[in-house]
Structures are given as C-alpha cells and as structure tokens.
Amino acid sequence: MNHSRSESLFQTAKTYFPGGVNSPVRAFRSVGGTPLFITKGEGAYIWDADNNRYLDFCASWGPMILGHNDEKVREAIIEAVQYGTSFGAPTIQENELAAMIIQNHRFIEKIRFVSSGTEAVMSAIRLARGYTGRDKYIKFEGCYHGHADHLLVKAGSGLVTFGESSSAGVPKSFVDETIVLPLYNIAALEEAFERFPGQIAAIIIEPIPANNGLLLQTRKFLKKLRSLCDKHGSLLIFDEVISGFRVGFEGAAGLYHIRPDILTFGKIIGGGLPVGAYGANAAIMATISPDGPVYQAGTLSGNPVAMSAGKAQLTPLLDKVFYRNLTRKTVRFVRSIRSHCIEKGYPVRIFSIGSIFWISFSTAKYVRAAHEIDADSMRYFKQLHHLLLENNVYFGPSGYEVGFVSAKHTEEDLLFAAQTIQNALDIIFQE
C-alpha cells in the first residue's frame, strides 16, 4: 500500500510541530511507521492523503457515533456558519442544546459548555473544591482525565499515597493534593478516607475506564464510591468524556443507575467539533461564576456552530432503538472474533460495552485495573495494527486505546472487519 504522500507530509510536519503532531498518540510511536494524514471521512470510512480507503474504528477517538460527515450534522454546521462562527455572547443554540440534554438526563439540572473534555474535567475539579471547601481529591490509576496539571499524576509507591507527576512541568504542590489509588480496590478507598478525614473534595473516575484499555468496573464498586462520598461529604465526579452519549443518552450514570454529583462530557456533544461540558444539580452549579465564587470562562464556549452540530448529533440518539441497534451490531462483531480466538486457543480477549470494544492480548477473564495489563503484550497489537492497515482497516495507533462502532458500520463492514482481524491474528500466532 502506497503511503508516500503521508510520509512526505509527516517529514514536513516534523519541522513545524513537536514530533510532527499536535497530539502525541498520533505520531504512531506505539506501533511504529508513519502516521497517516487523513483527508476525508464518509460514513464508516476514512481516506488518507494517498487516497487509500480504510474502514475506521477510531471514530476520532469516539465522537463520530453517527459516522463521519453525517448529513444532518453537516447541514447544521453549514447553516450556522452562514451567520457567523463566534460572538463571545449568548446564542439561541446554547439554550436549545442545553434543553435537549437537561430534559433527557435525570442527573443534570444545569450545565456549562466549554471547548474540550480536558477543560470540562479541570472545571469540575475546581467546582468540587469550591463547593466543599476542600483541596484533596482521589483519582484512579488507569483513568485519564485530560492534561491539566493536577490530573497528570500517576500512582505512587504505596497502596494509598500521593501520586507522582507523569509529565515535566507539573509542580509538586499540585501533585500533593492528588491521591492516586488502584482501580477496583475498596480497601484502598476506605483507607484513604480514614487517612485524610474531612480533606477529600471529590472522587473522580471514568465509570467506564476507556483510555488505558477497557477496564470495566462492577456496579457494586461504583455504588461503593457513591456511598463513601455520601458518608464523608465528598462529591462523586463521573468523567463521561468517552462514555457519555456513547453507551446511552445518559451514559454510564444512566446505564448503572448511579447518581454522580458532577458529570463531564466531551466532543461527542459537538458532532466532533471542539466541545465539552460539565453539569450537576442546581445547588452545586450555583457555585459557578457569575452566580458563585468559582470562576470559569471561555470565549468559544457555547459557540453557535458547535452547538448546532451538537443538536443535530444528539437528536437521533434520543431514540432508544438507536442504542439497542448499535449495541446489537457490536455484540455480534465482538462475538465473532472472540469465538475464533477461543477455537484457535489464542491468548486474546475482546471486552465490550455498548458500542465500545477493546482487544486485549491476555487470557484473563476480566481486566479491571491498569496493572493487570501486560505491557509486553503490546508487541502483538503493533503487529495487528500494521496487518490491519495493509488490509484497509484502521484502529487508533495504540493497544491501550479502545475501538468504536458507529451507526454507519453495516453488517457487511463488520463481517469484513471481523474476518480481517481473524486472519491477522492467524498470522501473528502461527508465525
């Protein structure tokens, strides 16, 4: 397959951007080779600069739930652009999208739009601290919450300990307010609350951790988070930047029937445009400026183009049949690959929830925590990724990232992809 144009573009890009990219994983460092420069997306497919077509399971890392270049979303964007792109002032579109979300999400009474998932989570942490008057918060190893300083923290050496910075440029004082715990460990949670009584503002978690593998948690564990927060006067934050509107209109909170205090969302609510949001009940949101003392602002927040795209994107998602059909397709797709691996005896597990799936090179029945992922197994994904590219199937360029099925993936598409994955695994494990 010819990638000469992408290779040339990448060489040029390296003279402009650190590593030749504007977001690190795009550099293909995890899988090797040259990153593809994408020029077009349509339905379930993307095209690169050399006009190679790929069946896409990255979906811009999740938000393209309707597929690429959805007609209704595109028309909404075009219509909005005719009147301008940004005003730095209130717009009708903000009201319309907010009403759609609040009226159909039982755990949100007020919402604030921002421009990214990182900004939403950063603001949610500040809100939790401002509302509770506390500084410390708990996060979990294996959950990614964006690149704000205090969120770029990895686990320390003890069961309950302050973390260590996972990026240069993060002050130690920021890290010292962050308690990093292993996922799916109730004893560690209880110990943390005992060690820091009255000091923990919030627990933040991806209720469906999907940035470091698909680390599916049990409802029992998530309910324990709720009860511990209630007991100790802390807030529970569900980071639903990936799971929100992906596993259901109410996301993981609705799927598990668990009430978080604050929810955060990402670009899926903007049809792929730069959008994020955080929401909570009216009392908590009253802490946000101009009603309260917690300051947060953004010139592009709620811009009319993104809001119009979001309304067009979320409208079909209000139909419960939409999610049933999408989940059904994903289950059949995953089951086909899983059955092949069992029959062949390959050390491969496929985990899925809703329309999210992850290929794990492991025989473990469950993978619930980051430390349970064998880093050495990523060599298999590297092989798989290149074999799939050679056969026109595109996955995100990291074995720790999940895949997504969209409404535009047909049964024929998924049959082709499943067979291609099975053939690739045959090559990997029969060498």
Order of alpha helices (4+ residues) and beta strands (2+ residues): alpha-beta-beta-beta-alpha-alpha-beta-alpha-beta-beta-beta-beta-alpha-beta-alpha-beta-alpha-beta-alpha-beta-beta-alpha-alpha-alpha-beta-beta-alpha-beta-beta-alpha
